[in-house]
Amino acid sequence: MPLTAKKSHRQTRQTGQTRKIERIEARIPSEQRRRIERAAALKGTSISDFVISTLDDAAKRTIQEHESWTLSARDSEAFMKALLDPAPPGPRLRAAIRRYKARVSYS
């Protein structure tokens, strides 16, 4: 489903101020179009309002899913233990620290 976006400027009737409006176009099969029209009618909204609302909800959910983790009780306990009582650095981490200190001068 190819999407294109266009920007335009429109003045509002109430204030005469210009606001940006971005346009998204999508080519979809007729069956999908009919299903979207029916869903919009069932909700009592225009197709545009239905699509915008649905896409925005999906975008918010997607962002939320990628910005937070849900841990099981066991994983949560292991994570908290690692934060509160970290294991001592191993040989590879100590070597990385030495390399870092050799490259970075402290002022």
N, C-alpha and C positions, 0 to 999 in steps of 0.2 A: 504494500500500500504506500505509494509515494506521497510524501507530504511536502508542501511548499509553504513558506511564510512570507507575508507581505506586510509592510508598515504603511500606515496612512495617518493623517491628522484630520480631526473633525472638530467642529465647534459645537458645544452644547447649547441648546436653545435657551436654557434657564440663565446661564451666566455669560455666554458668549466666549468662554475660555476654550482654548484648543487643548484637546487631550489626545494622547497617542492611542491608536487602536492597531493591534497586530492581527493579521488575518492568517489563518491556517487553512489550507485546502488539502483534501485527501480524495483520492479516487478509490471507490469501494464498489464491490459487486452490488447489483440490484437487490439481492436477497438481504444483504446486510443493511442497506439503506431502508428497506421496508421494516426491518426489525427495529432499527433506531427510531424511525418515525412512529412506530407503534408504541415503543417504550416512552417516547417523549409525550405522546398523546395520553398514555396511562398516567403519567406524572402531571399532566396538565401544563406542560411547558413547551416552548418552541424547540425545534430541533437544535438550533444553535445553543440555546441555554442548556439543553440536556447534554449535548456533546461537551460543552465547556465544563459544566459541573462534573460530569463523569470523568473526563480527562484530568481535571484538577485534583479530584479525589484520588484517582489512580497515581498521579504524580506524587502527591503528598504521602501516600502509603509506601510507594517505592523508595522515596527518600528516607522515610522513617525506618523502613526495613534495613536500609544500608547504613544508617547512622547509629543504630542501637543493636545491642545483643540481648537475647533472652537466654539466660543460663539455667540449666537444671539446678536443683538444690546441691547435688554433689559437685557440679562444676563451679557453682558459686562459692562453695566452701573452699575448694582447691584454689580458686582465684584469690580469695581473701587471704588465705594462708600464705600464698606466694607474695602478696603485697605486704603483709604484716610481719612475716618471718621468711625473708628471701634466703635462698641457698647462697653459700659463699661463691664468689666468682671462680670458675674453673680455669684451667691452663690457657685455653683459647681466649677467654675474655681478658685474663691478665695480660696476655701478649698483645691483644688489641689496645688495651689501656696504655701499655708501654709505647706502642707505635704512635698512638694519638698524642701522648705527652711529648714524644720526640718531635712531632711535627708542629705542635701548637706551643707558642711561648706565652707564658703568663706575665701580664704586666702588673 
